[in-house]
Amino acid sequence: MTIKLSKTEQRIRRHRRIRAKVSGTSLRPRLSVFKSNNYIIAQLIDDTKGVTLVAVSDKGLKGKTKTLRAKEAGSAFAKMSLAKGFTMVVFDRGGFIYTGRIRAFAEAARAGGLSF
């Protein structure tokens, strides 16, 4: 007997599998991305201390589409991370598929100087 899981439950399962393998340190923190229906939120997390080092959201950013706002958020995140001295990060897509806004954010962050 198989149980039908909702999209959210499937994403949470994927995220748990990813988090079992991905962890951030103080030298190479974890870039965690969350996507809601309206916004995208990203954090740079040191998992050894349990501290958020940098956080950004696309709530106040200008852009006609959500994808353009995600690109702006990615470049802003890269600038903030570089200002704090972080160049290498571990990317945690949060169980979301690597397309659309997640991909736009990641590519903008890479173009801004982050390496992952």
N, C-alpha and C positions, 0 to 999 in steps of 0.2 A: 504494500500500500504506500503510495507516494503522496506527500503532502505538498500542496501548491503554496509557494511562498510569494509574498508580495514583492514588488520591485525594491522597496526599502529594505525588507528583510534580506533579499539577495545581495544588495549592496553592502549591508552590514556584515554578512558572512564573508564577502570578498575582502572587505576592509580588515576583518580579523585575521584572515590568511596573510594579507600583506603585512600587517603589524607584527605578526609572528616572526617575520624575516627582516623587517626594516626598523632600525633604531637610530636615533640621533645622539651624537656626543657633543661635547663642548667644542671640539675642533671641527667636526662635520655635523651640524645640526640637521634635523629633519624638517623639510618644507612640507607642511600638511595643508592640503587644499580641500575646501568644502564648497559645494555648489548647491544653492537653493534654487527655487524657481525664478527668483528675481535677482539675486546677488551672488557674488563669489567672494569667499573669505580665505585668506591664507595666513599661516603662522609659521615662524621659524622656531622650532622647539628643541631644547636640550633635554633629552629624556633621562639622562643620568641625574640631573637635578630637578627635573619636572618644572622647568621654567620656560615661559614664552619669551623669546628674545626680540622678535620683530613681528608685527601683525599689520595687515592691510586689508581693506575691503573696497569694493567698487561702489559703495553707496554714494559717496560725494563726487565721484568722477563723471566727466562728461563723455558722452558717446551716444550715437543714435541706436546702436544695437548692443545686446548683452556681450557679444563677442568682442566688439571694439572696446567696451568697458573692461573686459577681462584682459585685453592686451595692455591697456593703460595701467591696470592694477599690477600686471606682471612687471612692467618696466619700473613702476614706482616701488614695487617690492625689491627689485634688484638694486635700485639706488639706495634704499634704506639699509639693505643687508650689507652692501659694500661700504657704506658709511660706518657701520658698526664693525667692519673688518672680516666679514664672512664672504668667502668666494666659493668654497666647495660645500655643497649641501646634498642631502639624500632626499629624493623626491618621493612623496607619499600622496598618491592620487586619491586616497580616501575611498577606494572601492568604485570610483566612477570610471567609466570607459574613457580612454585617452583619445577623445575627439572633441570637436567643438570648442567650448569655452575652456576646458581643462587644457587642451592642446595649445590654444591661443595664449593662455597665461604662461604655460611652461616655455613656449618658444620666445615670448617677450622677455621672460626672466633670463633665459640663456643669452638672448641678444643684449641684455643689459649688463652682462658680465658674470652671471652665476654659472657654475659648471656642475652638472649632474647628469 
